[in-house]
């Protein structure tokens, strides 16, 4: 009897089912919760990261302009020199003697010219009175002109000798840092020899040559011309060989007007301050060049962007009805943990940042506001400032 009462509820349930009463339906599954970011349109600088090489602002290879033996060196290797500073001295005795000889020959010709001028003036006065013949008069004038020409030639020879004597003192043509000395005292050097005696480089400011494909540059110019892209500030920043950022900002100076036929690239030149000498000629760097401003881009965290099987950048968007849909994005770059897209999203749309791995397009979700936006946005703003 006790067993009968124990199974009575179950028997009642069976009797109700037999009478046509359906069992209660299970509760609907809970909607998955995702964190979303409401995107907005803003002006985003378009930056290209390009490889580059550091090059000196000016380079001067110091060579002798007269031959002789080096008798003295006046600089320390690796030091800073001023323009016009004395670097080397060449033995000058023979050049000083040539200058004295040229000065003496000039004096002789000048003295002879005085006599020729007196004769020419006397014959000019006498020609009217028929005391001298026309031929004698013309000969006197010609002798004076020849004497005048010889004086000018001797003056030029003296000036040449003076210049050669001055060139025995080899001076710095530009200011900058001088490298190692290629010769020492006692070395014989020749006029305008192929091997330089030293090399001077101006390193502050310094230049960086970066290369960009001509196809990218053409697309950029086309977008600027159509108004789809606004002109940028031509600002440039650097990443050094060790991956660390260079502390000083640079500016784009110019773009070459010709394309390298071998590589299909164009060279862009930027200038940077280099007060600490951190940048050295020949150094490899990565340059971030601001080439324009996208006026209607949207920024979103990098974890909100995925790539599909066609390697297209995509994002999941929550519609007003809570349903998820997928969008293909046209990305223009990333910075400070944020992607920038110029197409695929509209202002006011909600992009899934967290929880996207547990939903698919068509899923109805419960959206909450993502809390990571302020920190990411402030980091991007601080870097742009």
C-alpha positions in Angstrom: 0.0 0.0 0.0 2.9 2.4 0.8 4.4 1.7 -2.7 1.1 2.6 -4.3 1.0 6.0 -2.7 4.6 6.6 -3.5 4.0 6.3 -7.3 0.7 8.1 -7.3 2.1 11.5 -8.7 3.7 9.6 -11.6 0.4 7.8 -12.3 -1.5 11.1 -12.3 0.9 12.6 -14.8 0.4 9.6 -17.1 -3.3 9.9 -16.8 -3.2 13.6 -17.7 -1.0 12.8 -20.8 -3.4 10.2 -21.8 -6.2 12.7 -21.6 -4.3 15.0 -24.2 -2.6 17.6 -22.0 0.9 18.5 -23.4 3.9 18.8 -21.0 5.3 22.3 -20.3 7.8 23.6 -22.9 11.4 24.2 -21.7 12.5 27.8 -21.2 14.2 29.5 -24.3 18.0 29.6 -24.2 19.5 32.9 -22.9 20.8 35.3 -25.5 24.6 35.5 -25.6 26.1 38.7 -24.2 28.6 40.7 -26.2 30.4 43.9 -25.6 29.9 46.5 -28.4 31.5 49.8 -29.4 29.4 52.5 -31.0 31.6 53.9 -33.7 31.8 57.4 -34.9 33.4 59.1 -38.0 36.5 61.2 -37.5 39.5 62.6 -39.4 42.3 60.0 -39.3 45.8 60.7 -40.6 46.9 58.3 -43.3 50.4 57.1 -42.5 52.6 54.8 -44.6 55.4 52.8 -43.0 58.3 52.7 -45.4 61.9 51.5 -45.3 64.6 54.2 -45.3 68.3 54.9 -45.1 69.9 57.7 -43.2 72.1 60.1 -45.3 74.2 63.1 -44.4 72.9 66.6 -45.2 76.1 67.6 -46.8 79.3 65.6 -47.6 82.6 67.0 -48.6 85.6 65.0 -49.7 88.7 67.0 -48.9 91.3 66.8 -51.7 94.5 68.8 -52.4 94.4 71.3 -55.3 98.2 71.6 -55.5 100.8 68.9 -55.2 103.5 68.6 -52.5 104.4 67.0 -49.2 102.1 67.2 -46.2 104.0 69.0 -43.4 101.3 69.4 -40.8 97.8 68.1 -39.8 95.6 70.5 -37.7 92.5 68.4 -36.8 91.6 65.5 -34.5 89.9 62.6 -36.2 86.2 62.5 -35.5 86.0 66.0 -34.2 83.7 68.9 -35.3 85.3 71.4 -37.6 84.1 74.8 -38.7 83.9 75.9 -42.3 87.3 77.4 -43.3 89.2 75.7 -40.5 92.8 74.7 -41.4 93.1 71.0 -41.9 96.5 70.3 -43.6 99.5 72.2 -44.7 101.5 71.4 -47.8 105.2 72.5 -48.0 105.0 76.0 -49.5 108.6 77.1 -50.2 108.5 76.4 -53.9 105.1 78.1 -54.2 106.3 81.2 -52.3 109.2 81.4 -54.7 106.9 81.2 -57.7 104.9 84.1 -56.3 108.0 86.2 -55.8 109.1 85.5 -59.3 105.7 86.4 -60.7 105.7 89.6 -58.8 109.2 90.5 -60.1 108.2 89.8 -63.7 105.1 92.0 -63.3 107.3 94.8 -62.0 109.5 94.6 -65.1 106.6 94.7 -67.5 105.0 97.6 -65.6 108.3 99.6 -65.8 108.6 98.9 -69.5 104.9 100.0 -70.0 105.7 103.4 -68.6 108.3 104.0 -71.3 106.0 102.7 -74.0 103.2 105.0 -72.8 105.5 108.1 -72.9 106.5 107.3 -76.5 103.0 106.7 -77.6 101.8 110.0 -76.1 104.7 112.0 -77.7 104.0 110.5 -81.2 100.3 111.3 -80.8 101.2 115.0 -80.3 103.7 115.1 -83.2 101.5 113.4 -85.8 99.5 116.6 -86.3 102.6 118.6 -87.1 103.9 115.9 -89.5 107.1 115.6 -87.5 106.6 111.8 -87.4 105.2 109.5 -90.0 101.9 107.8 -89.6 103.6 104.5 -89.6 105.8 105.5 -86.6 102.8 106.8 -84.8 100.9 103.5 -85.4 103.8 101.4 -84.3 104.2 103.4 -81.0 100.5 102.9 -80.2 100.8 99.1 -81.0 103.9 98.7 -78.8 102.0 100.4 -76.0 99.0 98.1 -76.4 101.3 95.0 -76.4 103.0 96.2 -73.3 99.6 96.7 -71.6 98.6 93.2 -72.5 101.9 91.8 -71.1 101.2 93.6 -67.8 97.8 92.0 -67.6 99.3 88.6 -68.3 101.9 89.1 -65.6 99.1 90.2 -63.2 97.2 87.0 -63.9 100.4 84.9 -63.4 100.9 86.6 -60.1 97.3 85.9 -59.1 97.7 82.3 -60.0 100.9 82.0 -58.0 99.1 83.6 -55.0 96.2 81.2 -55.3 98.6 78.2 -55.5 100.4 79.4 -52.4 97.0 79.8 -50.5 96.1 76.3 -51.6 99.0 74.8 -49.7 96.8 75.4 -46.7 93.9 73.0 -47.1 90.8 74.2 -45.3 87.4 72.7 -44.6 84.8 73.7 -47.3 81.9 73.0 -44.9 81.2 72.7 -41.2 80.6 69.2 -39.8 82.2 66.1 -38.3 85.5 65.1 -39.9 86.4 61.4 -40.3 89.7 59.6 -40.2 92.8 61.1 -41.8 93.8 59.2 -45.0 97.4 60.6 -44.9 100.0 61.6 -42.3 102.8 64.1 -42.3 105.4 63.4 -44.9 102.9 61.9 -47.4 103.2 63.1 -51.0 99.9 64.3 -52.4 98.9 65.3 -56.0 96.6 68.0 -57.3 93.0 66.8 -57.3 94.0 63.2 -56.6 91.3 60.5 -56.5 91.7 59.5 -52.9 90.4 62.2 -50.5 92.6 63.3 -47.5 89.5 63.3 -45.2 85.8 63.4 -45.3 83.5 65.9 -43.7 79.7 65.2 -43.1 77.0 67.5 -41.8 74.8 65.4 -39.5 72.5 67.9 -37.8 70.0 68.2 -39.3 70.2 64.9 -41.1 68.3 63.3 -44.0 66.4 60.1 -44.4 65.6 58.7 -47.9 62.6 56.4 -47.9 61.2 54.5 -50.8 57.5 53.9 -51.8 56.1 52.0 -54.7 55.0 54.2 -57.6 51.7 52.4 -57.7 50.9 53.4 -54.1 52.0 57.0 -54.8 49.8 57.2 -57.9 46.8 56.0 -56.0 47.5 58.5 -53.2 47.8 61.4 -55.7 44.5 60.3 -57.4 42.7 60.3 -54.1 44.1 63.7 -53.1 43.1 65.1 -56.5 39.5 63.8 -56.2 39.1 65.2 -52.7 38.5 61.8 -51.1 41.7 62.4 -49.1 42.7 65.7 -47.6 46.4 66.9 -47.6 48.4 65.9 -44.5 51.0 67.7 -42.5 53.9 65.9 -44.1 55.0 64.8 -40.7 57.4 61.9 -40.4 58.4 59.7 -37.4 61.1 57.0 -37.2 61.6 53.6 -35.8 65.3 52.7 -35.3 67.0 49.4 -36.1 66.3 48.1 -32.5 62.6 48.9 -32.9 62.7 51.9 -30.5 61.1 55.2 -31.7 63.3 58.1 -32.6 62.6 61.0 -30.1 62.5 63.8 -32.7 59.9 64.3 -35.4 60.8 65.1 -39.0 59.2 66.7 -42.0 58.9 65.5 -45.6 61.0 67.7 -47.8 60.3 66.5 -51.3 59.4 63.5 -53.5 61.6 62.5 -56.5 60.0 63.1 -59.9 61.4 59.9 -61.5 60.7 56.2 -60.8 63.5 53.7 -60.4 63.1 51.4 -63.4 64.7 48.4 -61.5 62.5 48.5 -58.4 59.4 50.5 -59.5 59.8 52.7 -56.5 60.0 56.5 -55.8 62.3 58.1 -53.2 60.9 60.5 -50.6 63.4 62.6 -48.6 62.7 63.7 -45.0 64.7 65.9 -42.7 65.3 65.3 -38.9 67.0 67.1 -36.2 70.0 65.1 -34.9 71.4 67.0 -31.9 72.6 63.8 -30.1 74.1 62.2 -33.2 71.9 59.2 -32.7 71.2 58.9 -36.5 74.3 58.0 -38.6 74.7 57.8 -42.3 73.9 54.4 -43.7 71.6 53.4 -40.8 68.5 51.4 -41.7 65.2 52.8 -40.3 61.5 52.5 -40.7 59.7 55.8 -41.4 56.0 56.5 -40.8 55.0 59.2 -43.3 51.8 61.1 -43.0 50.6 61.4 -46.6 47.0 62.6 -46.1 44.0 62.7 -43.8 40.9 60.5 -44.2 38.1 62.8 -43.2 35.4 60.2 -42.7 37.1 57.1 -41.2 36.1 55.1 -38.1 38.5 53.7 -35.4 37.9 50.4 -33.7 40.0 48.1 -31.5 42.1 45.6 -33.2 40.3 42.6 -31.5 37.1 43.7 -33.2 38.7 42.9 -36.7 39.0 39.5 -38.1 39.9 38.1 -41.5 37.7 35.7 -43.5 38.7 32.9 -45.8 39.4 35.4 -48.6 41.7 37.3 -46.2 39.3 40.2 -46.1 39.1 42.3 -43.0 35.7 41.9 -41.3 33.8 43.0 -38.2 30.5 41.8 -36.6 27.8 44.5 -36.2 24.8 44.3 -33.9 21.7 45.7 -35.6 18.8 47.5 -33.9 16.9 44.2 -33.6 19.9 42.6 -31.8 20.8 40.4 -34.8 24.5 40.0 -35.7 25.7 40.7 -39.3 29.1 40.7 -40.8 30.7 43.6 -42.6 33.8 43.7 -44.9 36.1 46.6 -44.0 38.5 48.7 -46.0 41.3 49.3 -43.6 43.8 52.2 -44.0 46.2 51.4 -41.1 46.5 50.9 -37.3 47.9 52.8 -34.5 47.9 52.6 -30.7 45.8 49.4 -30.7 43.2 50.8 -33.0 42.4 50.0 -36.6 41.1 52.7 -38.9 38.6 51.9 -41.7 37.4 54.1 -44.4 34.6 51.9 -45.6 32.3 49.1 -44.3 31.0 50.9 -41.2 28.7 53.9 -40.6 28.7 56.3 -37.7 26.4 55.1 -34.9 26.7 51.4 -35.6 27.6 48.9 -32.9 30.6 46.7 -33.5 31.3 43.6 -31.4 34.6 44.0 -29.5 34.3 41.1 -27.0 32.3 37.9 -27.3 32.4 37.7 -31.0 33.9 34.2 -30.9 30.7 32.7 -29.5 28.3 34.2 -32.1 27.8 34.0 -35.8 26.0 36.2 -38.4 22.2 35.9 -37.8 22.5 35.3 -34.0 20.4 37.5 -31.8 22.5 38.8 -28.9 22.3 41.0 -25.8 24.7 44.0 -26.3 26.4 45.8 -23.5 28.7 48.8 -23.9 32.4 48.0 -24.1 34.5 49.7 -21.4 37.9 49.7 -23.0 37.3 52.6 -25.5 38.5 55.5 -23.3 41.9 54.1 -22.7 42.5 53.2 -26.3 41.2 56.5 -27.6 43.4 58.5 -25.2 46.5 56.5 -26.2 45.8 57.3 -29.8 45.2 61.0 -29.1 48.4 61.2 -27.0 50.4 59.7 -29.8 49.0 62.0 -32.5 49.6 65.0 -30.2 
